[in-house]
Amino acid sequence: MSEKVIEVENLSKVYRLGEVGTGTLSRDIERWVAKARGKQDPFTIIDEASGVNKPTDDIIWSLKDIDLTIQQGETLGIIGNNGAGKSTLLKLLSRITTPTKGTIKVKGKIASLLEVGTGFHPELTGRENIFLNGAILGMRKKEIAKLYDDIVQFAGVERYINTPVKRYSSGMYIRLAFSVAAHLETDILIVDEVLAVGDADFQKKCLGRMEELSGKQGRTILMVSHNLQAIANLCENAIWLDKGQIAKKGKSKEVVKSYTASTKPKETVQSWEDFDSAPGNELIKLRRAVVKPVSAEADAYITVRTPVQLNFEFWCNVDDGVVNINVILLSTKGECIFNLGSHNLEAKKGVLALQSTIPANLLNNKTYTVSLGVMKNNAALIADFQQCIQFEVEDIREGMYYFDTWPGLIRPEIDTFIFYKNPDKQ
């Protein structure tokens, strides 16, 4: 059974809005003296609900009552909206800042990569910073020297390694910083969204290295990223932070699915209140357009694996013959992906309704628009509704390195059969 390397209990962090000081020098000195004597801040009040000293100024709970246990060798992804407390949690675990209340117990050495420049001295060269970081982690010079070539080669900064890092670009800086953190002997690696600074190839290289560290070397990794696919595929477990509290924790794919569902509309709707304001003409006008997933799940949203239902309603003033409606799916650039064909409706004055369904495993993870063409008796075009509604298709794929959009305007699921020819028989 693996041992616990990080234990967090009742962790909270409060930040004050506005000025940090009390407003006068005498009060600042009084506050400092009280702190030096181990007494309560005289310029705070007690919040009865939480039992925490509450500053008289406005406060914000960056984190509140976080309980978390992380095992050795675990890969934990941390997701959430901007301002949810993700970076604050990593700074607390890295001991860059202290909690307002609660306890953190860490067993082992931590390497943190929280923002560009973390742990590097700008006046020192890349080489000097490598040895400085290793020394801070308690490694001997000989131990660092054994890893030196691997660190430099991974970062791809051989030509500039003897140049002060203050002259590095942000990409060079982060490549070297990550390489140092990922190669030096640490028990826990903490990585924030800084990988977004690198290019796509380097991001994949970093993610591959983290997979190697957790899988083969058994190191513990905590990772914050807005790349939900990377979290789902790299991390075993994940937590979703919302307004400083844990909204959900568990297996990464389930947590990512719940978080994504919370950010996506269950359906996309365009509607018009009355005939006069609706698009169209005196013969036919568009009353309502709805795009939604076909799923029994209450929190379902449109993915590559859900059928997509298109619903349209029209005000019709044509009372004889047949109304033919073409539903055309387009890319955001206006490229026609396919025409769902002509749907024939008996022309009657009143409201006409049309429903079409695009099957699952056909659309790609892209944004699409829908246009409608309306004819009478398969002849004259009587109305043209260009790009009347837009919708997005999401996807979280299996596999480590598929982090970008799958190529192609669509992505049909087609059975492929592989036949092997016996080389002994001609």
KOLKE-390405 format. One record per residue (C-alpha): residue number from 1; x negated, y, z negated. Coordinates in pm, 1 decimal, always signed. Layout:
(atom NUM, (X, Y, Z))
...
% end
This chain:
(atom 1, (+0.0, +0.0, +0.0))
(atom 2, (-141.0, +338.1, +98.7))
(atom 3, (-201.4, +591.8, -173.3))
(atom 4, (-55.9, +938.2, -208.7))
(atom 5, (-289.0, +1214.1, -91.5))
(atom 6, (-50.9, +1510.4, -125.2))
(atom 7, (+225.0, +1554.5, -385.8))
(atom 8, (+438.0, +1868.3, -386.9))
(atom 9, (+696.6, +1933.0, -658.4))
(atom 10, (+942.4, +2222.2, -681.6))
(atom 11, (+719.0, +2438.0, -462.1))
(atom 12, (+834.2, +2796.1, -404.8))
(atom 13, (+676.3, +3108.9, -264.4))
(atom 14, (+820.0, +3459.4, -298.9))
(atom 15, (+705.7, +3763.4, -104.0))
(atom 16, (+799.9, +4118.5, -187.0))
(atom 17, (+926.5, +4357.2, +76.5))
(atom 18, (+791.6, +4707.8, +85.5))
(atom 19, (+500.5, +4835.4, -121.4))
(atom 20, (+290.6, +4588.7, -319.0))
(atom 21, (+212.8, +4839.0, -595.7))
(atom 22, (+454.6, +4973.3, -855.6))
(atom 23, (+433.0, +5325.1, -717.1))
(atom 24, (+207.1, +5484.5, -977.5))
(atom 25, (-152.5, +5421.3, -1086.4))
(atom 26, (-57.6, +5399.7, -1456.8))
(atom 27, (+200.0, +5126.4, -1388.8))
(atom 28, (-43.9, +4936.0, -1167.3))
(atom 29, (-297.5, +4941.4, -1452.6))
(atom 30, (-29.5, +4831.7, -1701.8))
(atom 31, (+62.3, +4540.8, -1472.6))
(atom 32, (-305.7, +4442.9, -1434.4))
(atom 33, (-364.5, +4449.3, -1812.0))
(atom 34, (-58.0, +4229.1, -1870.4))
(atom 35, (-182.5, +3980.8, -1612.5))
(atom 36, (-534.5, +3977.4, -1764.4))
(atom 37, (-384.4, +3897.2, -2105.0))
(atom 38, (-169.3, +3622.4, -1960.4))
(atom 39, (+155.0, +3808.2, -2029.6))
(atom 40, (+462.6, +3857.7, -1815.8))
(atom 41, (+466.7, +4136.6, -1556.0))
(atom 42, (+646.4, +4424.9, -1734.8))
(atom 43, (+800.0, +4544.1, -1407.6))
(atom 44, (+994.3, +4231.2, -1317.7))
(atom 45, (+1329.0, +4097.6, -1431.2))
(atom 46, (+1438.8, +3739.8, -1481.5))
(atom 47, (+1660.9, +3584.6, -1216.2))
(atom 48, (+1899.5, +3373.1, -1425.3))
(atom 49, (+1985.6, +3142.6, -1136.2))
(atom 50, (+1627.1, +3039.7, -1062.6))
(atom 51, (+1447.1, +3121.0, -1387.0))
(atom 52, (+1176.1, +3299.9, -1188.0))
(atom 53, (+1053.1, +3651.5, -1251.3))
(atom 54, (+1222.4, +3864.2, -990.0))
(atom 55, (+1055.1, +4190.9, -881.9))
(atom 56, (+1272.2, +4495.1, -892.2))
(atom 57, (+1197.4, +4548.6, -520.7))
(atom 58, (+1360.9, +4333.3, -254.5))
(atom 59, (+1213.9, +3983.8, -234.4))
(atom 60, (+1219.3, +3703.6, +21.2))
(atom 61, (+1186.5, +3332.7, -49.5))
(atom 62, (+945.4, +3204.4, +211.0))
(atom 63, (+973.0, +2858.9, +50.9))
(atom 64, (+1210.6, +2739.0, -219.0))
(atom 65, (+1213.0, +2414.3, -419.3))
(atom 66, (+1012.6, +2199.0, -178.6))
(atom 67, (+948.9, +1837.4, -283.2))
(atom 68, (+718.0, +1637.1, -59.3))
(atom 69, (+497.0, +1329.2, -78.7))
(atom 70, (+244.8, +1243.7, +192.4))
(atom 71, (+65.0, +910.0, +212.3))
(atom 72, (-289.3, +844.9, +329.4))
(atom 73, (-302.3, +802.3, +707.4))
(atom 74, (+41.3, +959.1, +758.4))
(atom 75, (+101.0, +1200.0, +1044.8))
(atom 76, (+360.2, +1459.6, +945.4))
(atom 77, (+510.9, +1710.0, +1186.0))
(atom 78, (+664.0, +2031.5, +1053.3))
(atom 79, (+924.1, +2203.4, +1270.4))
(atom 80, (+1169.6, +2490.4, +1236.1))
(atom 81, (+1253.9, +2835.4, +1365.1))
(atom 82, (+1017.1, +3130.4, +1334.3))
(atom 83, (+1016.8, +3250.4, +974.6))
(atom 84, (+1132.2, +2914.3, +836.4))
(atom 85, (+823.4, +2883.8, +611.6))
(atom 86, (+609.2, +2641.6, +815.4))
(atom 87, (+287.1, +2842.6, +809.6))
(atom 88, (+340.8, +2939.8, +446.4))
(atom 89, (+360.6, +2572.0, +350.5))
(atom 90, (+33.9, +2497.2, +529.5))
(atom 91, (-138.9, +2794.7, +364.3))
(atom 92, (-25.9, +2672.5, +23.2))
(atom 93, (-148.0, +2319.1, +92.2))
(atom 94, (-479.4, +2461.3, +217.9))
(atom 95, (-506.9, +2673.0, -99.8))
(atom 96, (-534.9, +2992.0, +101.3))
(atom 97, (-254.5, +3135.6, -110.9))
(atom 98, (-98.1, +3033.8, -440.9))
(atom 99, (+263.2, +2931.0, -509.3))
(atom 100, (+507.1, +3142.3, -705.8))
(atom 101, (+612.2, +2826.2, -885.7))
(atom 102, (+574.6, +2452.6, -848.4))
(atom 103, (+273.8, +2222.2, -825.8))
(atom 104, (+53.3, +2086.1, -548.1))
(atom 105, (-170.7, +1783.5, -599.4))
(atom 106, (-419.5, +1704.0, -323.4))
(atom 107, (-660.4, +1411.3, -313.9))
(atom 108, (-946.0, +1443.9, -65.5))
(atom 109, (-1115.6, +1702.7, +153.5))
(atom 110, (-899.4, +1930.2, +367.1))
(atom 111, (-989.7, +2084.1, +702.7))
(atom 112, (-746.6, +2359.9, +804.2))
(atom 113, (-695.7, +2519.0, +1143.1))
(atom 114, (-425.5, +2776.7, +1079.7))
(atom 115, (-512.5, +3063.3, +1312.2))
(atom 116, (-784.4, +3172.6, +1549.7))
(atom 117, (-1095.3, +3248.8, +1344.8))
(atom 118, (-1011.7, +3043.3, +1037.2))
(atom 119, (-1333.7, +2942.1, +859.9))
(atom 120, (-1573.8, +3103.7, +1109.6))
(atom 121, (-1808.9, +3394.3, +1041.9))
(atom 122, (-1796.8, +3621.7, +1348.6))
(atom 123, (-2162.9, +3727.9, +1321.8))
(atom 124, (-2293.2, +3369.2, +1320.3))
(atom 125, (-2347.6, +3162.2, +1631.7))
(atom 126, (-2137.3, +2861.0, +1719.3))
(atom 127, (-2417.5, +2632.6, +1604.1))
(atom 128, (-2453.1, +2812.4, +1269.7))
(atom 129, (-2078.2, +2801.0, +1210.9))
(atom 130, (-2071.2, +2424.7, +1269.0))
(atom 131, (-2330.7, +2372.1, +995.8))
(atom 132, (-2165.5, +2630.4, +769.4))
(atom 133, (-1826.4, +2456.2, +793.3))
(atom 134, (-1985.4, +2118.9, +723.4))
(atom 135, (-2164.4, +2256.1, +418.8))
(atom 136, (-1839.1, +2403.9, +286.0))
(atom 137, (-1685.5, +2056.8, +313.4))
(atom 138, (-1972.7, +1913.0, +108.7))
(atom 139, (-2157.4, +1741.9, +393.5))
(atom 140, (-2535.4, +1723.6, +414.9))
(atom 141, (-2728.8, +1875.9, +701.5))
(atom 142, (-2829.1, +1532.5, +835.9))
(atom 143, (-2464.5, +1419.8, +839.1))
(atom 144, (-2358.9, +1729.0, +1033.2))
(atom 145, (-2649.0, +1688.8, +1276.0))
(atom 146, (-2527.8, +1337.5, +1368.2))
(atom 147, (-2191.7, +1480.4, +1472.6))
(atom 148, (-2326.6, +1800.0, +1629.7))
(atom 149, (-2351.5, +1678.9, +1990.6))
(atom 150, (-1999.8, +1529.2, +1983.5))
(atom 151, (-1855.6, +1853.6, +1844.9))
(atom 152, (-2018.4, +2071.4, +2109.4))
(atom 153, (-1933.7, +1835.8, +2397.4))
(atom 154, (-1567.4, +1810.4, +2292.1))
(atom 155, (-1536.7, +2189.6, +2269.5))
(atom 156, (-1707.1, +2242.0, +2607.0))
(atom 157, (-1910.1, +2542.1, +2485.6))
(atom 158, (-2262.8, +2404.4, +2531.2))
(atom 159, (-2377.7, +2710.7, +2724.2))
(atom 160, (-2261.3, +2953.4, +2453.6))
(atom 161, (-2336.6, +2755.6, +2138.5))
(atom 162, (-2621.4, +2992.1, +2034.2))
(atom 163, (-2409.2, +3304.4, +2093.9))
(atom 164, (-2230.0, +3478.5, +1801.6))
(atom 165, (-1869.2, +3362.0, +1799.9))
(atom 166, (-1742.4, +3721.2, +1790.0))
(atom 167, (-1822.0, +3727.4, +2162.9))
(atom 168, (-1615.7, +3415.0, +2235.8))
(atom 169, (-1282.0, +3433.6, +2410.4))
(atom 170, (-982.4, +3314.7, +2208.1))
(atom 171, (-981.2, +2989.8, +2407.3))
(atom 172, (-1350.4, +2918.5, +2339.6))
(atom 173, (-1302.9, +3010.6, +1975.3))
(atom 174, (-1014.3, +2773.5, +1921.0))
(atom 175, (-1179.0, +2489.5, +2114.2))
(atom 176, (-1484.6, +2502.4, +1890.7))
(atom 177, (-1278.2, +2550.9, +1573.5))
(atom 178, (-1061.1, +2249.2, +1651.3))
(atom 179, (-1361.4, +2036.8, +1747.1))
(atom 180, (-1532.0, +2116.8, +1416.2))
(atom 181, (-1217.7, +2038.6, +1214.6))
(atom 182, (-1152.1, +1715.4, +1406.9))
(atom 183, (-1506.1, +1574.4, +1388.4))
(atom 184, (-1633.1, +1664.2, +1041.1))
(atom 185, (-1565.8, +1412.1, +767.8))
(atom 186, (-1239.9, +1518.4, +606.8))
(atom 187, (-951.4, +1322.5, +461.7))
(atom 188, (-673.4, +1562.9, +562.6))
(atom 189, (-643.9, +1770.2, +880.8))
(atom 190, (-396.7, +2060.3, +880.5))
(atom 191, (-320.6, +2217.2, +1218.8))
(atom 192, (-92.1, +2512.1, +1289.1))
(atom 193, (+40.3, +2632.0, +1625.4))
(atom 194, (-307.2, +2752.1, +1724.0))
(atom 195, (-331.7, +2481.3, +1992.4))
(atom 196, (-103.3, +2700.0, +2202.7))
(atom 197, (-408.5, +2917.1, +2269.9))
(atom 198, (-579.1, +2643.8, +2473.5))
(atom 199, (-487.5, +2534.8, +2823.7))
(atom 200, (-269.3, +2230.8, +2894.6))
(atom 201, (-563.9, +1993.7, +2946.8))
(atom 202, (-726.3, +2093.0, +2620.0))
(atom 203, (-396.4, +2058.6, +2432.8))
(atom 204, (-363.4, +1701.6, +2557.6))
(atom 205, (-725.2, +1637.5, +2462.8))
(atom 206, (-659.3, +1767.3, +2109.9))
(atom 207, (-345.4, +1558.4, +2070.1))
(atom 208, (-533.9, +1251.7, +2188.2))
(atom 209, (-805.1, +1321.3, +1931.2))
(atom 210, (-548.0, +1356.1, +1652.0))
(atom 211, (-389.8, +1027.1, +1755.2))
(atom 212, (-734.4, +866.2, +1731.9))
(atom 213, (-798.0, +1020.3, +1388.9))
(atom 214, (-470.1, +895.7, +1244.2))
(atom 215, (-455.2, +559.6, +1421.9))
(atom 216, (-814.4, +437.7, +1411.3))
(atom 217, (-967.1, +636.0, +1125.6))
(atom 218, (-666.0, +653.0, +896.3))
(atom 219, (-682.5, +1025.8, +833.3))
(atom 220, (-382.5, +1223.7, +719.0))
(atom 221, (-260.7, +1490.3, +962.1))
(atom 222, (-13.2, +1773.6, +907.4))
(atom 223, (+88.9, +1951.7, +1223.8))
(atom 224, (+308.3, +2253.8, +1294.1))
(atom 225, (+414.5, +2294.0, +1654.9))
(atom 226, (+698.6, +2422.7, +1870.2))
(atom 227, (+612.6, +2144.3, +2114.9))
(atom 228, (+884.0, +1908.4, +1993.6))
(atom 229, (+780.6, +1635.1, +2232.1))
(atom 230, (+428.7, +1633.3, +2088.1))
(atom 231, (+574.3, +1612.2, +1735.5))
(atom 232, (+808.1, +1327.2, +1831.2))
(atom 233, (+537.1, +1125.2, +2003.4))
(atom 234, (+234.1, +1196.5, +1784.3))
(atom 235, (+381.9, +1216.4, +1433.9))
(atom 236, (+528.6, +922.5, +1247.9))
(atom 237, (+738.1, +1142.9, +1019.5))
(atom 238, (+857.8, +1503.0, +1025.6))
(atom 239, (+1030.6, +1765.4, +815.7))
(atom 240, (+1260.1, +2037.9, +941.7))
(atom 241, (+1231.0, +2363.6, +749.0))
(atom 242, (+1518.5, +2608.5, +756.1))
(atom 243, (+1507.1, +2936.2, +561.4))
(atom 244, (+1235.9, +2805.3, +331.3))
(atom 245, (+1404.5, +2476.2, +245.3))
(atom 246, (+1387.6, +2123.1, +384.6))
(atom 247, (+1691.8, +2072.6, +605.6))
(atom 248, (+1594.4, +1715.4, +697.1))
(atom 249, (+1302.2, +1477.3, +664.4))
(atom 250, (+1241.4, +1129.8, +801.8))
(atom 251, (+1123.5, +965.6, +1122.3))
(atom 252, (+1001.1, +1231.3, +1363.7))
(atom 253, (+1225.7, +1141.6, +1657.1))
(atom 254, (+1538.3, +1159.4, +1439.3))
(atom 255, (+1434.0, +1489.5, +1281.4))
(atom 256, (+1349.5, +1640.8, +1621.1))
(atom 257, (+1682.5, +1522.8, +1757.9))
(atom 258, (+1875.3, +1684.8, +1470.5))
(atom 259, (+1678.9, +2009.3, +1495.0))
(atom 260, (+1723.9, +2032.7, +1871.4))
(atom 261, (+2096.4, +1962.8, +1839.1))
(atom 262, (+2125.6, +2250.1, +1592.1))
(atom 263, (+1970.7, +2493.4, +1841.3))
(atom 264, (+2164.2, +2386.6, +2149.5))
(atom 265, (+2523.5, +2475.2, +2240.4))
(atom 266, (+2760.9, +2180.0, +2244.8))
(atom 267, (+2907.7, +2318.4, +2566.0))
(atom 268, (+2860.3, +2612.4, +2801.5))
(atom 269, (+3173.2, +2814.7, +2876.4))
(atom 270, (+3257.9, +3098.9, +3114.5))
(atom 271, (+3616.2, +3223.6, +3102.0))
(atom 272, (+3827.9, +3522.9, +3202.3))
(atom 273, (+4126.0, +3652.8, +3009.0))
(atom 274, (+4351.0, +3760.3, +3295.2))
(atom 275, (+4398.7, +3730.2, +3668.0))
(atom 276, (+4290.6, +4087.0, +3747.8))
(atom 277, (+3945.2, +4058.6, +3584.1))
(atom 278, (+3860.0, +3710.9, +3716.2))
(atom 279, (+3622.9, +3661.1, +4012.9))
(atom 280, (+3782.7, +3571.0, +4345.3))
(atom 281, (+4056.5, +3722.6, +4561.7))
(atom 282, (+4436.3, +3739.4, +4593.4))
(atom 283, (+4449.9, +3374.7, +4706.1))
(atom 284, (+4243.9, +3207.4, +4435.1))
(atom 285, (+4049.8, +3319.4, +4130.1))
(atom 286, (+3825.2, +3135.3, +3882.4))
(atom 287, (+3987.6, +3121.2, +3540.0))
(atom 288, (+3747.7, +2900.8, +3341.7))
(atom 289, (+3425.8, +2699.9, +3385.4))
(atom 290, (+3295.7, +2454.4, +3124.8))
(atom 291, (+2987.7, +2229.3, +3122.4))
(atom 292, (+2948.5, +1974.2, +2841.4))
(atom 293, (+2792.1, +1635.1, +2767.1))
(atom 294, (+2995.5, +1316.2, +2776.5))
(atom 295, (+2914.9, +1163.7, +2437.9))
(atom 296, (+3090.1, +1028.4, +2132.3))
(atom 297, (+2841.7, +1201.2, +1901.4))
(atom 298, (+2976.4, +1512.7, +1732.5))
(atom 299, (+2647.2, +1704.3, +1763.5))
(atom 300, (+2566.7, +1590.4, +2118.1))
(atom 301, (+2407.1, +1829.0, +2365.6))
(atom 302, (+2315.4, +1782.8, +2730.6))
(atom 303, (+2009.8, +1561.9, +2783.3))
(atom 304, (+1879.9, +1358.0, +3076.0))
(atom 305, (+2052.3, +1057.4, +2918.3))
(atom 306, (+2402.6, +1201.9, +2886.7))
(atom 307, (+2656.1, +1229.5, +3168.8))
(atom 308, (+2741.3, +1594.0, +3239.0))
(atom 309, (+3105.6, +1690.4, +3277.2))
(atom 310, (+3201.8, +1996.7, +3485.9))
(atom 311, (+3547.7, +2142.0, +3431.6))
(atom 312, (+3700.9, +2425.2, +3633.9))
(atom 313, (+4036.7, +2601.0, +3627.0))
(atom 314, (+4169.2, +2833.1, +3897.6))
(atom 315, (+4456.9, +3076.8, +3936.8))
(atom 316, (+4605.3, +2980.6, +4272.3))
(atom 317, (+4838.8, +3180.7, +4498.1))
(atom 318, (+4828.5, +2931.9, +4787.5))
(atom 319, (+5156.2, +2739.3, +4801.8))
(atom 320, (+5118.3, +2520.8, +5109.8))
(atom 321, (+4863.9, +2272.7, +5243.3))
(atom 322, (+4552.6, +2149.2, +5065.7))
(atom 323, (+4284.0, +2338.0, +4873.8))
(atom 324, (+3934.3, +2187.8, +4918.6))
(atom 325, (+3678.0, +2264.9, +4646.4))
(atom 326, (+3306.7, +2191.8, +4691.0))
(atom 327, (+3093.4, +2176.6, +4373.9))
(atom 328, (+2728.7, +2253.5, +4453.5))
(atom 329, (+2442.9, +2202.4, +4206.6))
(atom 330, (+2149.4, +2444.5, +4245.0))
(atom 331, (+1808.3, +2503.5, +4092.4))
(atom 332, (+1737.5, +2839.6, +3930.2))
(atom 333, (+1561.2, +2935.5, +4255.7))
(atom 334, (+1881.3, +2874.7, +4451.2))
(atom 335, (+1771.7, +2543.9, +4606.9))
(atom 336, (+2062.6, +2308.1, +4673.5))
(atom 337, (+2004.2, +1987.6, +4480.7))
(atom 338, (+2320.7, +1816.6, +4595.4))
(atom 339, (+2683.0, +1882.7, +4686.8))
(atom 340, (+2928.5, +1681.3, +4482.6))
(atom 341, (+3158.0, +1677.3, +4784.7))
(atom 342, (+3499.2, +1811.9, +4869.3))
(atom 343, (+3771.5, +1769.8, +4609.1))
(atom 344, (+4116.9, +1798.6, +4761.9))
(atom 345, (+4395.2, +1948.5, +4553.9))
(atom 346, (+4754.5, +2003.2, +4660.0))
(atom 347, (+4807.2, +2377.3, +4693.1))
(atom 348, (+5060.0, +2507.4, +4442.1))
(atom 349, (+5106.1, +2846.7, +4284.6))
(atom 350, (+4985.2, +2839.3, +3925.7))
(atom 351, (+4677.1, +2688.6, +3759.6))
(atom 352, (+4467.6, +2423.6, +3935.2))
(atom 353, (+4224.7, +2208.1, +3732.6))
(atom 354, (+3921.5, +2019.0, +3861.0))
(atom 355, (+3683.8, +1785.1, +3677.1))
(atom 356, (+3359.7, +1631.4, +3806.9))
(atom 357, (+3104.2, +1419.0, +3622.0))
(atom 358, (+2733.7, +1390.5, +3700.3))
(atom 359, (+2605.0, +1049.9, +3582.5))
(atom 360, (+2336.9, +1006.3, +3319.0))
(atom 361, (+1971.4, +953.1, +3410.3))
(atom 362, (+1992.3, +1166.7, +3720.5))
(atom 363, (+1915.7, +1527.4, +3625.6))
(atom 364, (+1571.5, +1640.8, +3517.4))
(atom 365, (+1487.0, +1846.7, +3209.9))
(atom 366, (+1550.3, +2179.0, +3382.0))
(atom 367, (+1797.3, +2464.9, +3406.8))
(atom 368, (+2070.8, +2431.2, +3670.2))
(atom 369, (+2342.2, +2653.1, +3812.9))
(atom 370, (+2672.3, +2563.4, +3980.2))
(atom 371, (+2834.9, +2730.3, +4279.5))
(atom 372, (+3184.1, +2663.8, +4414.5))
(atom 373, (+3311.9, +2687.2, +4768.9))
(atom 374, (+3690.2, +2687.3, +4825.0))
(atom 375, (+3851.3, +2612.0, +5162.7))
(atom 376, (+4208.0, +2560.4, +5282.7))
(atom 377, (+4293.4, +2252.7, +5487.6))
(atom 378, (+3920.4, +2176.9, +5537.6))
(atom 379, (+3893.2, +2482.2, +5761.0))
(atom 380, (+3876.8, +2845.3, +5651.5))
(atom 381, (+3663.2, +2945.2, +5351.3))
(atom 382, (+3893.4, +3142.2, +5124.6))
(atom 383, (+3664.2, +3193.3, +4820.8))
(atom 384, (+3298.0, +3156.6, +4729.1))
(atom 385, (+3194.2, +3155.0, +4360.8))
(atom 386, (+2814.0, +3187.6, +4361.5))
(atom 387, (+2628.4, +3058.0, +4054.5))
(atom 388, (+2935.8, +3082.9, +3835.9))
(atom 389, (+2784.3, +2891.9, +3543.0))
(atom 390, (+2438.7, +2784.6, +3425.5))
(atom 391, (+2333.6, +2501.8, +3191.1))
(atom 392, (+2016.7, +2338.2, +3056.2))
(atom 393, (+1919.8, +1972.1, +3041.8))
(atom 394, (+1683.0, +1865.7, +2762.3))
(atom 395, (+1454.5, +1566.5, +2727.7))
(atom 396, (+1219.3, +1412.3, +2471.8))
(atom 397, (+1031.3, +1133.9, +2645.8))
(atom 398, (+835.6, +844.5, +2507.7))
(atom 399, (+460.1, +838.7, +2563.3))
(atom 400, (+176.4, +1051.0, +2433.0))
(atom 401, (+83.0, +1263.4, +2729.2))
(atom 402, (+411.3, +1358.5, +2896.1))
(atom 403, (+441.2, +1706.5, +2749.0))
(atom 404, (+529.9, +1898.4, +3060.8))
(atom 405, (+839.5, +1891.7, +3279.2))
(atom 406, (+871.3, +1573.1, +3480.7))
(atom 407, (+804.3, +1664.6, +3846.5))
(atom 408, (+1100.8, +1691.5, +4079.2))
(atom 409, (+1433.2, +1871.3, +4088.3))
(atom 410, (+1608.1, +1552.6, +3972.0))
(atom 411, (+1484.7, +1241.3, +3794.5))
(atom 412, (+1700.5, +943.2, +3889.8))
(atom 413, (+1656.9, +617.4, +3703.5))
(atom 414, (+1592.6, +359.8, +3973.7))
(atom 415, (+1503.0, -5.6, +3918.8))
(atom 416, (+1162.6, -92.4, +4061.6))
(atom 417, (+1054.7, -450.3, +4127.7))
(atom 418, (+688.3, -549.4, +4148.9))
(atom 419, (+596.6, -860.9, +4346.7))
(atom 420, (+261.8, -1033.3, +4320.1))
(atom 421, (+125.5, -1215.6, +4621.5))
(atom 422, (-64.0, -1536.8, +4559.4))
(atom 423, (-410.9, -1475.8, +4709.4))
(atom 424, (-456.0, -1850.9, +4767.0))
(atom 425, (-164.2, -1863.5, +5007.8))
(atom 426, (-180.9, -1681.6, +5340.1))
% end
